[in-house]
Structure formats: structure tokens, C-alpha cells
């Protein structure tokens, strides 16, 4: 009878394509309220539109006389995870020490495993990963009176631009920002979506998983706290703090996910919130729920964008084998099915009323 039951079970799984998940063994102690260990956004994608940048008029010194200088057109998108199925970049703001980064991609929604496509470890050289910032116009990238600075290669100290991709030291100073992209540049043979200028590279598209090891040391400054967030790569390829496709509500944003954002005083600078917004609106962890700022040691976070289930997971892990080159679909399902605070991304949700970036992050 038992043998017959399992035969029927396996036949059902084969026909339906449903696979048993593998339970992760590296999840931090579960907490779904207050100080969170895991957060799961569901119903992420949808149908809508945003204003895609198609051109930027540089203008003529000494003032921007081009009106308008930011040329946009409506772009319609639809489907699971949209618009977060588009190319993504991760942005980091100091003070922060980064020790390891690994990025895994699925070839398509039916892939049985996810492959490591990019990585970097402290003291080593990056693999298909470039560190960039918004200081174009000197050593790399470009600057215009209307558009300001484009992306540039970040120097090893993350404090200025460099002429070519650098191997970083790993520490981001207070107030400085850095973002990661793949090593593939936008070109006629490998075009990027939307408008790009200066130093512009591809991000990671479709289903992807970022594994990060970092800390956020305490400082005397309460006005420039650290943060990690994800942006549609189109935003930084145009102008992260100017002409871009970011926004909220239809026909608004091309997608942003605040992964762990510590807000400046009078908010508690040791409590990192998460919020998500796109053309659908915005939602997040809500009042009283946060990820603790890691001031006293390294932490590991996994961030999963999954087209198949239309979900995004943010989780604190206890460990990760950085030599891992393949992650099975069943393990991804195990992470997505783990206990977490669940937030459904509806079409009428609102972001926190006291949210304020003051041009410190991805707002």
C-alpha cells in the first residue's frame, strides 16, 4: 500500500511539474514581527506601464536650456514579477563592509537549477561583476549640464571614479554609494533596454538570487545611515538622481526594492526597513517591523527574485558555501516556502507616510 501510494505521488509530480522542495538548513532563527529574519513579497508582478527614458538632451553650458531635456515614452509591461523581471542592479550605501557577493540566475522559469553567473570575495578578483558609481565625467563616464553625471567605474575605495573596472577594498565610506552590474557593456551588439549613456552595463534579468555578506558598522553620523536596495538597471544607466524611469503608481515606476534601508534620524538608524514599489503602487514591512542593522559582525542575506512564483524573498542566513556554482530549483522553493512575514503587493497599497530619503538613496 505504501509503495503504491508513493508510485501515485511520483506520477502526479511528473505529470503536473510540481516538485518537492528541499528544506534549507541555513535559515536564521525565525522572527516574523518586530526584528525580522525573513520577508516574502507575493503577487509582485502585474500589467501596467511606466515612463521609459528614450533620450537625454545634454544641454549647453552654463545652464540647461533644453526643455524638456528628459525624453520619455510610455512602456507597457505585463507578467509575473513585472517589472522586476527586467535587468536589476543592487546599490549599496556606506558605512558598510562587503565581504562576499554571489549572483545566481535561472535560464528560464522551468529550469531545474540556478547557475552562479557573477561573484566576488574579499581579497579576490570579481567574476562577471563590475563595481560602479554615479561620478561620471572624469576618469570614466560622462557629465552634462542637463543630465549631470552618468555611471562610472568605481575606484577601489568606492570614493571616486576610475578609468577601468577595479578590484575593491570592500569598505564603503559614510555617504558614498556603489552599485554592481555585470561585466557586459551596453553596445550595438548587446543593447540595453531604455536609454543609456557614458559607462553603461547590463544587470541581471529574469529569475535571480543575490547572496550578500556584509556589515554596517556604527558611526557618529545619524544623517547618513547605510542601505542596500535594488533598482531597475535602466535607472542608473540614465541618471539615478535625475532623468529616469523610477516612480510609484501608474504610469509610474520601473521597479525598486529597498532590501535593508536604515532611515536617517529621527528614525531609528539601527532598524532597516524594506519597501517595494512600481507602477502598481507601494508596500513594505510596515510600522514596527524591520531588519536589525548588523553593527557588531558580519551577516549573510539572500534575496530571491522568482518569476515562476511571482515572489521576492529577503532572508537572513547563518551561512553560505561561496564555492557553490549551482542551486537546485527545489532548494529555491524551500527558501520561498520558509516561514516569513508575508506582504502581498496589491494594486492599492501605499508606502509608509514618514518615508524620507533626502536624496540619500534610491528614492
C-alpha positions as CSV (number, residue, x, y, z in Angstrom):
1,X,0.0,0.0,0.0
2,X,2.8,2.4,0.9
3,X,4.7,1.5,-2.3
4,X,1.6,2.1,-4.3
5,X,1.0,5.5,-2.7
6,X,4.5,6.7,-3.5
7,X,4.2,5.4,-7.0
8,X,1.0,7.5,-7.5
9,X,2.6,10.5,-5.8
10,X,5.7,10.5,-8.1
11,X,3.4,10.0,-11.1
12,X,1.4,13.1,-10.1
13,X,4.5,15.2,-9.6
14,X,5.8,14.1,-13.1
15,X,2.6,15.0,-14.8
16,X,1.9,18.3,-13.0
17,X,5.6,19.5,-13.0
18,X,5.3,20.1,-9.2
19,X,8.5,19.2,-7.4
20,X,9.0,18.7,-3.7
21,X,11.1,21.4,-2.1
22,X,14.3,21.0,-0.2
23,X,14.3,22.4,3.3
24,X,17.1,24.9,3.8
25,X,19.5,24.3,6.7
26,X,21.0,27.8,6.9
27,X,18.0,30.0,7.9
28,X,18.4,32.3,10.8
29,X,16.2,31.9,13.8
30,X,12.7,32.7,12.6
31,X,11.0,36.0,13.5
32,X,8.1,37.4,11.6
33,X,7.4,40.5,13.6
34,X,9.5,43.2,15.1
35,X,13.1,42.3,14.3
36,X,12.6,40.2,11.2
37,X,14.5,37.3,9.9
38,X,12.6,36.9,6.6
39,X,10.2,38.8,4.4
40,X,8.3,37.4,1.5
41,X,6.6,39.7,-1.1
42,X,3.8,37.9,-3.0
43,X,1.8,38.9,-6.1
44,X,4.7,41.1,-7.2
45,X,4.0,41.3,-11.0
46,X,1.2,42.7,-13.0
47,X,0.2,44.7,-16.0
48,X,0.9,48.3,-16.2
49,X,3.2,51.0,-17.7
50,X,6.0,53.3,-16.8
51,X,7.8,56.2,-18.4
52,X,10.9,54.8,-20.1
53,X,13.7,57.2,-20.9
54,X,14.4,57.2,-24.6
55,X,16.9,60.2,-24.8
56,X,18.6,62.8,-22.7
57,X,19.4,66.2,-24.2
58,X,22.8,67.2,-22.7
59,X,22.2,71.0,-23.0
60,X,24.8,73.7,-23.4
61,X,26.9,75.3,-20.7
62,X,26.4,77.2,-18.5
63,X,22.7,76.3,-18.0
64,X,20.3,73.6,-19.0
65,X,18.2,75.4,-21.7
66,X,16.8,72.2,-23.2
67,X,13.1,71.9,-22.4
68,X,12.4,69.1,-21.9
69,X,15.8,67.5,-21.5
70,X,14.4,64.2,-20.3
71,X,12.7,62.5,-23.2
72,X,10.3,59.6,-22.2
73,X,7.6,57.4,-23.7
74,X,5.2,55.1,-22.1
75,X,6.3,51.4,-21.9
76,X,3.7,48.7,-21.3
77,X,4.8,45.6,-19.3
78,X,3.0,42.5,-18.1
79,X,3.6,39.2,-16.5
80,X,4.8,37.5,-13.3
81,X,7.3,39.6,-11.4
82,X,7.0,42.5,-13.9
83,X,8.8,44.9,-13.8
84,X,11.3,43.1,-11.6
85,X,11.9,40.5,-14.3
86,X,13.8,43.2,-16.1
87,X,17.5,43.7,-15.5
88,X,18.3,44.6,-11.9
89,X,21.3,46.3,-10.2
90,X,22.0,46.4,-6.5
91,X,23.0,49.6,-4.8
92,X,25.0,49.9,-1.5
93,X,25.4,53.0,0.6
94,X,28.1,53.2,3.4
95,X,29.1,52.9,6.0
96,X,29.4,49.3,5.0
97,X,31.9,46.5,4.7
98,X,31.2,43.9,2.0
99,X,32.9,40.5,2.2
100,X,31.2,38.3,-0.4
101,X,28.7,38.6,-3.3
102,X,27.3,35.8,-5.4
103,X,24.6,36.1,-8.1
104,X,22.6,33.1,-9.4
105,X,20.4,33.1,-12.5
106,X,17.8,30.7,-13.9
107,X,17.8,30.2,-17.6
108,X,14.0,30.2,-17.6
109,X,11.1,29.6,-15.3
110,X,11.2,25.8,-15.8
111,X,15.0,25.5,-15.0
112,X,15.8,22.7,-12.6
113,X,18.8,24.6,-11.2
114,X,20.1,28.2,-11.0
115,X,23.7,28.9,-12.1
116,X,26.2,31.2,-10.5
117,X,26.8,33.9,-13.1
118,X,28.7,36.6,-11.0
119,X,30.7,36.7,-7.9
120,X,33.3,38.5,-5.8
121,X,35.0,37.7,-2.5
122,X,37.2,39.9,-0.3
123,X,40.8,39.8,-1.4
124,X,39.9,38.3,-4.8
125,X,39.1,39.5,-8.3
126,X,35.4,39.9,-9.4
127,X,33.9,37.4,-11.9
128,X,31.4,38.9,-14.4
129,X,30.8,41.7,-11.8
130,X,31.7,45.4,-12.0
131,X,31.6,48.0,-9.2
132,X,30.2,51.3,-10.4
133,X,29.0,54.7,-9.0
134,X,27.5,57.9,-10.2
135,X,30.6,60.0,-10.7
136,X,30.9,60.1,-14.5
137,X,32.6,62.9,-16.3
138,X,36.2,62.4,-15.2
139,X,38.1,59.2,-15.3
140,X,35.1,57.4,-16.9
141,X,31.5,58.0,-17.9
142,X,30.2,61.4,-18.9
143,X,28.7,64.6,-17.5
144,X,26.3,67.1,-19.0
145,X,24.7,70.3,-17.7
146,X,21.2,68.9,-18.0
147,X,21.8,65.3,-17.1
148,X,24.6,65.5,-14.5
149,X,26.9,62.6,-14.0
150,X,26.4,59.2,-15.6
151,X,27.6,55.9,-14.2
152,X,31.4,55.4,-13.9
153,X,33.7,52.7,-12.8
154,X,34.2,53.0,-9.0
155,X,37.7,53.2,-7.7
156,X,38.9,50.6,-5.2
157,X,38.0,52.8,-2.2
158,X,34.5,53.5,-3.6
159,X,35.2,57.2,-3.2
160,X,35.6,58.3,-6.8
161,X,35.6,57.2,-10.4
162,X,38.3,55.1,-12.1
163,X,39.3,54.7,-15.7
164,X,38.6,50.9,-15.8
165,X,36.9,48.3,-13.6
166,X,38.7,47.9,-10.2
167,X,39.2,45.2,-7.6
168,X,37.7,46.8,-4.5
169,X,38.9,47.0,-0.9
170,X,35.4,46.2,0.3
171,X,34.7,49.1,2.6
172,X,32.2,51.8,1.6
173,X,32.7,55.2,3.4
174,X,29.9,57.0,5.1
175,X,27.6,58.6,2.5
176,X,29.3,57.0,-0.5
177,X,27.3,54.8,-2.9
178,X,28.3,51.9,-5.1
179,X,26.2,49.6,-7.4
180,X,27.1,46.3,-9.1
181,X,26.5,45.3,-12.7
182,X,27.6,42.5,-14.9
183,X,30.8,43.0,-16.9
184,X,28.9,43.1,-20.2
185,X,28.7,46.7,-21.5
186,X,25.7,48.0,-23.4
187,X,26.6,48.1,-27.1
188,X,25.1,47.8,-30.6
189,X,25.7,44.0,-30.5
190,X,24.4,43.7,-26.9
191,X,21.9,46.5,-26.5
192,X,20.4,47.5,-23.1
193,X,16.8,48.4,-22.6
194,X,16.0,52.1,-22.4
195,X,18.4,54.9,-22.8
196,X,22.0,54.6,-21.6
197,X,25.0,56.9,-21.7
198,X,28.6,57.1,-20.5
199,X,29.7,53.9,-18.8
200,X,26.7,51.6,-19.0
201,X,26.5,47.9,-18.4
202,X,23.9,45.1,-18.2
203,X,22.3,44.0,-15.0
204,X,20.7,40.6,-14.1
205,X,17.4,39.7,-15.7
206,X,14.5,37.2,-15.1
207,X,14.8,35.0,-12.0
208,X,17.9,35.8,-9.9
209,X,19.3,35.3,-6.4
210,X,21.7,37.6,-4.7
211,X,23.7,36.3,-1.7
212,X,25.5,39.0,0.2
213,X,27.8,39.0,3.2
214,X,28.3,42.4,4.9
215,X,28.2,44.5,8.0
216,X,27.1,48.1,8.7
217,X,29.3,49.5,11.4
218,X,28.2,52.2,13.8
219,X,29.2,55.8,13.2
220,X,28.7,59.1,14.8
221,X,26.5,60.3,11.9
222,X,22.8,59.8,12.2
223,X,22.0,61.7,9.0
224,X,23.8,59.3,6.6
225,X,22.9,55.7,7.5
226,X,23.7,52.7,5.3
227,X,21.3,50.9,2.9
228,X,21.0,48.2,0.3
229,X,18.4,48.4,-2.4
230,X,17.6,47.1,-5.9
231,X,16.8,49.2,-8.9
232,X,15.8,48.5,-12.5
233,X,19.1,48.9,-14.2
234,X,17.6,51.4,-16.6
235,X,17.5,53.9,-13.7
236,X,21.3,54.1,-13.2
237,X,22.1,53.8,-16.9
238,X,20.2,57.2,-17.4
239,X,20.6,59.2,-14.2
240,X,19.9,57.7,-10.8
241,X,19.0,61.1,-9.2
242,X,17.6,62.8,-12.3
243,X,16.1,61.7,-15.6
244,X,15.0,58.0,-15.0
245,X,12.1,55.6,-15.1
246,X,11.7,55.4,-11.3
247,X,8.3,56.3,-9.8
248,X,5.3,54.9,-7.9
249,X,1.8,54.2,-9.2
250,X,0.6,54.0,-12.7
251,X,2.0,55.2,-15.1
252,X,4.9,55.2,-12.7
253,X,7.9,53.1,-11.7
254,X,10.0,50.6,-13.5
255,X,10.7,48.9,-10.1
256,X,12.7,49.5,-6.9
257,X,13.1,47.2,-3.9
258,X,14.5,48.6,-0.7
259,X,16.2,45.5,0.9
260,X,17.6,46.9,4.1
261,X,17.3,50.7,4.3
262,X,18.2,52.4,7.6
263,X,16.5,55.8,7.6
264,X,18.2,58.9,9.0
265,X,17.3,60.4,12.3
266,X,14.7,60.9,13.8
267,X,14.0,57.4,12.6
268,X,16.0,54.6,14.4
269,X,19.2,54.3,12.3
270,X,19.7,50.7,13.6
271,X,16.4,49.5,12.1
272,X,16.4,48.7,8.3
273,X,13.1,48.7,6.6
274,X,12.1,47.1,3.3
275,X,9.7,48.6,0.8
276,X,8.8,47.7,-2.8
277,X,7.2,50.0,-5.4
278,X,6.4,50.0,-9.1
279,X,3.6,51.0,-11.4
280,X,1.3,49.0,-9.0
281,X,1.9,51.3,-6.0
282,X,4.0,50.5,-2.9
283,X,4.1,48.5,0.3
284,X,6.6,47.2,2.8
285,X,7.4,45.9,6.2
286,X,5.1,48.4,7.9
287,X,5.5,50.2,11.2
288,X,7.4,48.3,13.9
289,X,8.9,45.6,11.6
290,X,12.5,45.9,10.5
291,X,15.7,44.1,9.8
292,X,18.3,44.8,12.5
293,X,21.3,46.7,11.3
294,X,24.4,44.5,11.6
295,X,26.8,46.7,13.6
296,X,28.6,44.0,15.5
297,X,29.6,41.5,12.9
298,X,29.0,40.0,9.5
299,X,25.6,38.8,8.3
300,X,24.5,36.9,5.2
301,X,21.4,37.8,3.3
302,X,19.7,36.0,0.4
303,X,17.5,38.0,-1.9
304,X,15.5,35.9,-4.4
305,X,13.5,37.3,-7.4
306,X,11.4,34.4,-8.8
307,X,9.4,34.7,-12.0
308,X,7.8,31.2,-11.6
309,X,6.1,32.0,-8.3
310,X,5.8,35.8,-8.7
311,X,7.6,36.3,-5.4
312,X,10.6,38.1,-3.9
313,X,12.2,36.8,-0.7
314,X,14.6,38.6,1.7
315,X,16.1,36.3,4.2
316,X,18.9,36.3,6.8
317,X,21.0,33.2,6.6
318,X,23.5,31.7,9.0
319,X,26.0,30.5,6.4
320,X,26.7,30.0,2.7
321,X,29.2,28.0,0.8
322,X,30.7,30.6,-1.6
323,X,32.1,27.8,-3.8
324,X,28.5,26.8,-4.7
325,X,28.1,27.0,-8.5
326,X,24.5,25.5,-8.8
327,X,21.4,25.9,-6.7
328,X,18.6,23.4,-7.3
329,X,15.1,24.6,-8.0
330,X,13.9,22.5,-5.1
331,X,16.2,24.5,-2.7
332,X,14.9,27.8,-4.2
333,X,11.4,26.5,-3.5
334,X,12.5,25.6,0.0
335,X,13.6,29.2,0.7
336,X,10.5,30.6,-0.8
337,X,8.3,28.3,1.3
338,X,10.1,29.1,4.5
339,X,8.4,30.9,7.4
340,X,8.5,34.6,6.8
341,X,6.5,37.8,7.2
342,X,4.3,37.8,4.1
343,X,3.3,41.0,2.3
344,X,1.1,40.9,-0.7
345,X,1.8,43.6,-3.3
346,X,-1.7,44.7,-4.2
347,X,-2.6,47.5,-6.6
348,X,-3.8,49.9,-4.0
349,X,-1.1,49.7,-1.3
350,X,0.7,52.7,0.0
351,X,4.2,53.2,1.2
352,X,5.0,54.4,4.7
353,X,3.9,58.0,5.2
354,X,7.0,59.0,7.1
355,X,9.4,57.7,4.5
356,X,12.1,60.2,3.6
357,X,15.3,59.7,1.7
358,X,16.6,63.3,1.3
359,X,18.5,62.1,-1.8
360,X,20.4,59.6,0.3
361,X,19.2,56.5,-1.6
362,X,17.0,55.1,-4.3
363,X,14.0,57.5,-3.9
